[in-house]
Amino acid sequence: MRDAAERFLAKRHPRTVARQAGQAGEALWHDIAEQGWPAMLVPEAQGGLGLGMREAVIIAHAAGRHLLSVPLVANMVVLPSLCTDHARLQDELAAIISGELCHAWADNGLDRAEDAWIEGAASLRPIWRLQGADLQKFAPKPGGLGLDATQAIARWCDQEPQFQLTLQHDEVARLIERLRLLRAAELTGAATAALDLAVEYAREREQFGRPIGANQAVKHSLADCWMALDEASLAIEAAADEMDEKSMRTASGRSEDSASAALALDMAQWLAVDGGRRAAQRAVQTHGALGITWECDVHLYLKRVLRLAAILEAQCGQADLLEKVWQQH
């Protein structure tokens, strides 16, 4: 699955396409839907693939590596929740699974609780937002560019929802958990790609007759970043396994303690934000003056990492997250 995702995105979504900030849009989304990715977590009985989070994080990681300019992760996350009211949303679910429709997602903003930033905003994409236990649908709106130059981001404007679905408490928790973990996987994917660019540059760029990567100050710092991203990836995989096992226990009617799943998710998010941000910043620094130019692609990865890190930290900062981890231990 990882190899297939890499081949598909390398062909259909190279960095030249990412720089167009989603202009490839609907045709690209249709091709992605044919891969079955948006409906990975949707039960087979409702037209999805019926897979788990372990498979979903692979696709989210690949989306980050290739700076995917459509809101794939948001659709992967919200579709299983829409299935809780399948009868009323049957036509819309079918349209998304077939690739005819794509949703944008409104994340809570960083200024006030009622603010939101809409990821993947476009004039043809309905917007979903989680407000408390209510999953609300809003009319689409055109998007603009924010920090992330590879995806259209629109600012929230007050309006009445077209449709509202009240979720059970457990489903709200699952939606938030899915969003946190797949965001962390996407962030790690983008940081890994940035680090790959830095390693390639350090091998080629020569000063005083030898590659700069031969210098300990360069290669040791890059190795430290690689180890941090490797730890984050392993933690994300472990959290995905815990979430899948938790779902299986719930489906079988067992209500066992899920503290281990919560701990794994908190640890995965902390490692992803810390290691991902450090690796992306180091990648820019390794490129030197070239790294801060528009022509150098490494800044695109840094901006994707910073945006995803800001979204994750808006709900729980790194210091608070680490405190939670220590308390759970």
Secondary structure, DSSP 8 states (H G I E B T S, - for coil): -HHHHHHHHHHH--HHHHTTTTTTHHHHHHHHHHTT-TTTTS-GGGTS----HHHHHHHHHHHHHTT--S-HHHHHHHHHHHGGGTTTTHHHHHHHHHTS---EEEEE-SS-TT-EEEET--TT--EEEEETTEEEEE-----EE-S-TTSEEEE------SEEEE--HHHHHHHHHHHHHHHHHHHHHHHHHHHHHHHHHHHH-EETTEEGGGSHHHHHHHHHHHHHHHHHHHHHHHHHHHHHHHHHHHHTT-----HHHHHHHHHHHHHHHHHHHHHHHHHHHHTGGGGGSTTSTHHHHHHHHHHHHHHHHHHS-HHHHHHHHHHH-
